[in-house]
Amino acid sequence: MGLVALLLILALLVGGLGLFIEGLKWLLIIALVLFVASFFTGWRGRSVV
């Protein structure tokens, strides 16, 4: 019974860690897209003036 509980806890930890890393990856992609969009918007705004 202890082995089953240990395996269950390890599976939850590894799964949670994988979900956390996946979330960070999507957050990085969204941040990069927003950074590039704001860079080009700001560059276009400065070049007009």
Secondary structure, 3 states (H helix, E strand, C coil): CHHHHHHHHHHHHHHHHHHHHHHHHHHHHHHHHHHHHHHHHHHHHHHHC
